[in-house]
Amino acid sequence: MSETSNSPFKILVIDDDRLIQIVLKQALQSQGYEVILASTGIQGLEQAYQHNPALIISDWQMEEMDGLELCRKIKSEPSLSAAFFILLTSRKAVEDRVEGLDTGADDFLSKPIEVNELKARVRAGLRLYQANQELQKLAQDLQTQKQLLETELSEAADYVKSILPQPLSGEITINSRFFPCRQLGGDCFDYYWLDEDNLVMYLLDVSGHGLAAALPSISIHNLLRSQSLPQASLYNPSEVFQSLNKVFQMDQQNYQYFTIWYGVFNRISSQLTYASAGHPPAILLSPATASDLQVEQLMTRNVPIGVYATHQYYHAVCDIKSGSKLYVFSDGIYEVEKSDGKMWNLHSFINLLTLCHQQFSTDLDVILDAVKSTTGSQIFNDDFSLLEVKFGIE
């Protein structure tokens, strides 16, 4: 039996009886093992550090440091603890065996020594040692692969963030936050001027998490950004949805679907044409009077993209007052488990948005901090994105 293809297993024998040392050494060397001898517990510990044996056979009764104390020191040292430890003893009482096992011993060998039993117990111990070494190597390999995967996912997440739009300023101001729960997520959003008068904005959420959700999300983003969606005008939300539904049927997309909110704002007419497909409503906060606030939920009753091949999609139109704010988001921002174990909900999130707007001049970080404070949860279990669109001067 070999520790590697070129070197035998090392076995450390510790006993203050010279005759026992000779018997054990001869029996073990005849099996092809490399045997190291020590006469005291202290010397045995030094030899263990020097040779890092696969298996240790130690007498229980020794001066200065007995077998139990030696076993305790060996098992508490990470570089030595994998060694299979056999206590050599003439003790027969169950409580003695229990004490030895509690100290960390892996097996016992009774005196007087029976050579065949010695060889069998050593073979069994080395099999366990070898299996443990292989498991440790596998664990190290898995950890290495995990670190490589995390690095690649982090790089992919950086790419996703790099394709998201920068804040928009001017007559219309847009800020955003993007929080994937596993480095990568299925959320994606964009906003840009289709021409000098029409601003498009959308936010989508692919089912699932991780790379499987991120890849179709990026694909949809690139298709819309390149304005190459077949048979659809990007000015018309329902046409966009119809075309996306043809391209991204879930039976052809690993059974993944996605929800989306899509709007086009015309700055001349101050009208927003919008549609949602299985997505949370966008929340429009508009000044009603000097002291009052109008809250509207902007959504259309369309199913998610990819679910039904023949579904007909519809859009709606609303007027936008100067000083209004529009919040577009994915459900991960309000599907939060509170500290009491109950789930937060959309209604509570809308109330929080309204309260934030009334109490102080909000920004997205203030809103996110308010969500964490209100729910008592510092962790979001799902991906989420949040857009804040300000129309005109407040």
Buried (B, 14 or more C-beta within 10 A) or exposed (E): EEBEEEEBBBBBBBBBBEEBBEBBBEBBEEBEBBBBBBBBBBBBBEBBEEEEBBBBBBBBBBEEBBBBBBBBBBBEEEEBEBBBBBBBBEBEEEEBBEBBEEBBBBBBBEBEBEEEEBBEBBEBBBEEBBEBEEEEEEEEEEEEEEEEEEEEBEEBBEEBEEEBBEEBEEEBBBBBBBBBBBBBBBBBBBBBBBEEEBBBBBBBBBBBBBBBBBBBBBBBBEBBBEEEBEEBBBBBBBBBBBBBBBBBBBEEBEEBBBBBBBBBBBBEEBBBBBBBBBBBBBBBBBBEEEEEBEBBEBBBEBBBBBBEEEBEBEBBEBEBEEEBBBBBBBBBBBBBBEEEEEEBEBEBBBEBBBEBBEEEEBEBEEBBEBBBEBBEBEEBEBBBBBBBBBBBEE
